[in-house]
Amino acid sequence: MQEFLKNIFKDQEFDENNFFLIAGPCVVENEEMVLEIASAVTAICKKFGIPYVFKASYKKANRTSSTSFTGIGNELALKMVKNAGTKFSIPTVTDIHTAEEAAMAAAYVDILQIPAFLCRQTALLLAAAKTGKIINVKKGQFVSGESMKFAVEKINNGGNQKVMLTERGNTFGYQDLVVDFRNIPIMKNIGVPVIMDCTHSLQQPNLPGGITGGNPQMIETIAKAAIAAGADGLFIETHPNPSKAKSDGANMLPLPALEKLIEKLIRVRKAIA
């Protein structure tokens, strides 16, 4: 595990006993916002010795309403993500949605992320594997932790051993999610790093108004429980002003609240070490 992480965070100094953090906005809105968030989170992670990956989707393919914001343009957004990684010497990650997008996105980022709804798409997983990049697969809301071994096997069989898995809750009724924290040790037993998505796991999808809701007041609870359950990393979407975010604002962490949360989570990590 440590060698895996050292390969990702080769340009960062960090405490090997800490969890790592994947954080950033849901989607690229503009370059100013990208750099503001990357700068702030980089500073926090350096302060506490936490390895950091900057995350931003270059486009949003899965939206409730056809009128929802999807992006500013693929290449333009990808260039902004790459620029943030270069400027702050941090690895970057973005989502891909089709097999055709894998090679395109791989030219700009260090890690390719497979969205939860697409975790069973064989062609997508194999195309991602072929790029040679690290692949982070989000566990579908409709599958168990045990079943994610098949996603890992597909990528491994595609010639790529660099896989991570992310827990993000399971569908609970029509408009809620619930987190089964047993999935963290279960997926760790597959032999890959396991991340807890602390923000998407609090979504309230399929609301009648066509905009996904959320319970961001529970982010701290989910994050603490994940660390206690042995998660290797945390995924947190954050924004300077979530109420004005163009995607997933209802379940994002306000950027000014991140430092205090990280400080608490480090204490939890030390307590269980």
C-alpha positions as CSV (number, residue, x, y, z in Angstrom):
1,M,0.0,0.0,0.0
2,Q,2.7,2.4,0.9
3,E,4.6,1.9,-2.4
4,F,1.3,2.5,-4.2
5,L,0.8,5.8,-2.4
6,K,4.4,6.8,-2.9
7,N,4.0,6.4,-6.6
8,I,0.9,8.7,-6.6
9,F,2.3,11.3,-4.3
10,K,6.0,11.3,-5.4
11,D,6.1,15.1,-5.5
12,Q,4.7,15.6,-2.0
13,E,6.1,15.3,1.5
14,F,3.6,13.6,3.8
15,D,3.1,11.6,6.9
16,E,2.8,8.0,5.8
17,N,0.4,7.3,8.7
18,N,-2.2,9.7,7.5
19,F,-5.1,9.1,5.2
20,F,-5.0,10.8,1.8
21,L,-7.4,13.3,0.4
22,I,-9.1,13.6,-2.9
23,A,-10.9,17.0,-3.0
24,G,-12.0,19.7,-5.3
25,P,-15.2,21.1,-7.0
26,C,-17.7,18.8,-8.6
27,V,-17.1,20.3,-12.0
28,V,-14.8,22.9,-13.6
29,E,-16.7,26.2,-13.6
30,N,-13.9,28.5,-14.4
31,E,-10.1,28.7,-14.0
32,E,-10.2,31.2,-11.1
33,M,-12.3,28.8,-9.0
34,V,-10.1,25.8,-9.9
35,L,-7.0,27.6,-8.8
36,E,-8.6,29.0,-5.6
37,I,-9.7,25.6,-4.4
38,A,-6.5,23.8,-5.4
39,S,-4.4,26.4,-3.7
40,A,-6.4,26.4,-0.4
41,V,-6.6,22.6,-0.1
42,T,-2.9,22.2,-1.0
43,A,-2.0,24.5,1.8
44,I,-4.2,22.7,4.3
45,C,-2.8,19.3,3.3
46,K,0.8,20.5,3.5
47,K,0.1,21.9,7.0
48,F,-1.1,18.5,8.3
49,G,1.1,16.2,6.2
50,I,-1.7,14.7,4.1
51,P,-1.2,13.5,0.5
52,Y,-3.6,15.4,-1.8
53,V,-5.2,14.7,-5.2
54,F,-7.0,17.6,-6.8
55,K,-10.4,16.5,-8.3
56,A,-12.6,18.2,-10.8
57,S,-14.9,16.8,-13.4
58,Y,-14.3,18.3,-16.8
59,K,-17.9,17.7,-17.7
60,K,-21.0,16.2,-16.0
61,A,-22.7,13.5,-18.1
62,N,-25.1,12.4,-15.4
63,R,-27.5,15.2,-14.5
64,T,-31.1,14.9,-13.3
65,S,-32.4,17.6,-15.6
66,S,-31.6,18.4,-19.3
67,T,-31.3,22.0,-18.3
68,S,-28.5,21.4,-15.7
69,F,-25.0,22.7,-16.3
70,T,-22.7,20.1,-17.9
71,G,-19.4,22.0,-18.5
72,I,-17.5,24.7,-20.2
73,G,-16.0,22.5,-22.9
74,N,-14.0,19.3,-22.6
75,E,-10.5,20.4,-23.7
76,L,-10.7,23.8,-22.0
77,A,-11.7,22.2,-18.7
78,L,-9.1,19.5,-18.9
79,K,-6.4,22.1,-19.5
80,M,-7.5,23.9,-16.3
81,V,-7.3,20.7,-14.3
82,K,-3.8,19.9,-15.7
83,N,-2.7,23.5,-15.0
84,A,-3.7,23.2,-11.3
85,G,-1.8,20.0,-11.0
86,T,1.3,21.5,-12.5
87,K,1.1,24.8,-10.6
88,F,0.8,23.1,-7.2
89,S,2.8,19.9,-7.9
90,I,-0.2,17.7,-7.1
91,P,-1.7,14.7,-8.9
92,T,-5.1,15.2,-10.5
93,V,-8.2,13.1,-11.2
94,T,-11.3,13.5,-13.4
95,D,-14.3,11.4,-14.4
96,I,-14.7,9.6,-17.7
97,H,-18.0,8.4,-19.1
98,T,-17.3,6.5,-22.3
99,A,-14.5,4.4,-23.6
100,E,-13.7,7.1,-26.2
101,E,-13.0,9.6,-23.4
102,A,-10.3,7.5,-21.7
103,A,-7.4,8.3,-23.9
104,M,-8.4,12.0,-24.2
105,A,-8.6,12.6,-20.4
106,A,-5.5,10.5,-19.7
107,A,-3.5,13.1,-21.6
108,Y,-4.3,15.7,-18.9
109,V,-4.7,13.9,-15.6
110,D,-2.9,11.3,-13.4
111,I,-5.9,9.3,-12.3
112,L,-9.1,8.4,-14.2
113,Q,-12.3,8.0,-12.2
114,I,-15.1,5.7,-13.2
115,P,-18.5,7.1,-12.0
116,A,-20.6,4.8,-9.8
117,F,-23.4,4.4,-12.3
118,L,-20.8,3.1,-14.8
119,C,-18.7,0.7,-12.6
120,R,-20.0,-2.4,-14.5
121,Q,-19.3,-1.1,-18.0
122,T,-16.7,-3.5,-19.3
123,A,-15.6,-1.5,-22.4
124,L,-15.1,1.6,-20.2
125,L,-13.0,-0.2,-17.6
126,L,-10.9,-1.8,-20.3
127,A,-10.3,1.5,-22.1
128,A,-9.3,3.1,-18.8
129,A,-7.0,0.2,-18.1
130,K,-5.3,0.6,-21.5
131,T,-4.2,4.1,-20.7
132,G,-1.9,2.9,-17.9
133,K,-3.2,5.5,-15.5
134,I,-4.3,4.8,-12.0
135,I,-8.0,4.0,-12.0
136,N,-10.4,4.9,-9.2
137,V,-13.7,3.1,-9.5
138,K,-16.6,4.3,-7.5
139,K,-18.8,1.5,-6.2
140,G,-22.2,1.6,-7.7
141,Q,-25.2,2.5,-5.6
142,F,-26.7,-0.8,-6.7
143,V,-23.9,-3.2,-5.9
144,S,-22.2,-4.7,-2.9
145,G,-18.6,-4.2,-1.8
146,E,-17.9,-7.9,-2.6
147,S,-19.0,-7.5,-6.2
148,M,-16.4,-4.8,-6.8
149,K,-13.8,-7.5,-7.2
150,F,-15.1,-8.0,-10.7
151,A,-14.4,-4.4,-11.6
152,V,-10.9,-4.8,-10.3
153,E,-10.4,-8.0,-12.2
154,K,-11.5,-6.4,-15.5
155,I,-8.9,-3.6,-15.1
156,N,-6.3,-6.1,-14.0
157,N,-7.1,-8.3,-17.0
158,G,-6.7,-5.2,-19.2
159,G,-3.1,-5.1,-18.1
160,N,-3.4,-2.5,-15.3
161,Q,-2.8,-3.3,-11.6
162,K,-3.2,0.3,-10.5
163,V,-6.7,0.3,-9.1
164,M,-8.5,2.1,-6.2
165,L,-12.1,1.7,-5.1
166,T,-14.4,4.3,-3.6
167,E,-17.4,3.7,-1.4
168,R,-20.3,6.1,-1.9
169,G,-23.4,4.5,-0.3
170,N,-26.2,2.4,-1.6
171,T,-29.6,3.4,-2.8
172,F,-32.2,3.5,0.0
173,G,-35.6,3.9,-1.3
174,Y,-36.1,6.3,-4.1
175,Q,-34.5,9.5,-2.8
176,D,-31.8,8.6,-0.3
177,L,-28.6,6.7,0.2
178,V,-27.2,4.8,3.2
179,V,-23.6,3.9,3.9
180,D,-22.7,0.4,4.9
181,F,-19.3,0.8,6.5
182,R,-18.7,-3.0,6.3
183,N,-17.9,-2.3,2.6
184,I,-14.6,-0.5,3.5
185,P,-12.9,-3.6,5.0
186,I,-14.6,-5.8,2.5
187,M,-13.2,-3.9,-0.4
188,K,-9.8,-3.6,1.3
189,N,-9.7,-7.4,1.3
190,I,-9.7,-7.2,-2.5
191,G,-6.2,-5.8,-2.1
192,V,-6.6,-2.2,-3.3
193,P,-6.7,1.2,-1.6
194,V,-10.3,2.1,-0.5
195,I,-11.6,5.7,-0.3
196,M,-14.8,7.0,1.3
197,D,-16.8,9.5,-0.7
198,C,-18.0,11.7,2.1
199,T,-20.2,14.0,0.0
200,H,-21.9,12.0,-2.8
201,S,-22.9,9.4,-0.1
202,L,-25.1,12.1,1.4
203,Q,-27.0,12.9,-1.8
204,Q,-30.7,12.9,-2.1
205,P,-31.2,12.0,-5.8
206,N,-34.3,12.1,-7.9
207,L,-36.1,14.9,-6.1
208,P,-39.2,16.2,-7.9
209,G,-37.6,19.6,-8.6
210,G,-35.0,18.0,-10.9
211,I,-32.0,19.0,-8.7
212,T,-30.3,16.5,-6.4
213,G,-30.5,17.4,-2.7
214,G,-28.1,16.4,0.1
215,N,-27.3,16.4,3.8
216,P,-23.9,18.2,4.1
217,Q,-24.3,18.6,7.8
218,M,-23.5,14.8,8.0
219,I,-20.1,15.0,6.2
220,E,-18.1,15.1,9.4
221,T,-20.0,12.0,10.7
222,I,-19.4,10.0,7.5
223,A,-15.8,11.0,7.4
224,K,-15.1,10.1,11.0
225,A,-16.8,6.8,10.7
226,A,-14.8,6.0,7.5
227,I,-11.5,6.7,9.1
228,A,-12.5,4.6,12.1
229,A,-13.5,1.8,9.7
230,G,-10.0,1.9,8.1
231,A,-10.5,3.9,4.9
232,D,-7.2,4.7,3.2
233,G,-8.4,8.0,1.7
234,L,-11.3,10.4,1.7
235,F,-13.1,12.0,-1.2
236,I,-14.7,15.4,-0.4
237,E,-16.2,17.8,-2.9
238,T,-15.7,21.4,-1.7
239,H,-16.5,24.8,-3.0
240,P,-16.0,28.4,-1.8
241,N,-19.8,28.9,-1.9
242,P,-21.7,25.7,-2.4
243,S,-25.0,27.5,-2.7
244,K,-23.7,29.0,-6.0
245,A,-22.0,25.8,-7.3
246,K,-23.2,24.7,-10.7
247,S,-23.3,21.0,-9.7
248,D,-23.9,19.1,-6.5
249,G,-23.9,22.2,-4.3
250,A,-26.5,20.6,-1.9
251,N,-24.0,18.0,-0.6
252,M,-20.6,19.9,-0.9
253,L,-18.5,21.0,2.0
254,P,-17.9,24.8,2.2
255,L,-14.2,25.4,1.5
256,P,-13.7,27.4,4.7
257,A,-14.8,24.4,6.8
258,L,-12.3,22.0,5.4
259,E,-9.3,22.7,7.6
260,K,-11.2,22.3,10.9
261,L,-12.6,19.0,9.6
262,I,-9.2,17.6,8.6
263,E,-7.8,18.5,12.0
264,K,-10.6,16.4,13.7
265,L,-10.1,13.5,11.3
266,I,-6.3,13.4,12.0
267,R,-7.1,13.0,15.7
268,V,-9.5,10.1,14.9
269,R,-6.8,8.5,12.7
270,K,-4.2,8.8,15.5
271,A,-6.7,7.3,18.0
272,I,-7.1,4.1,16.0
273,A,-3.5,3.7,15.0
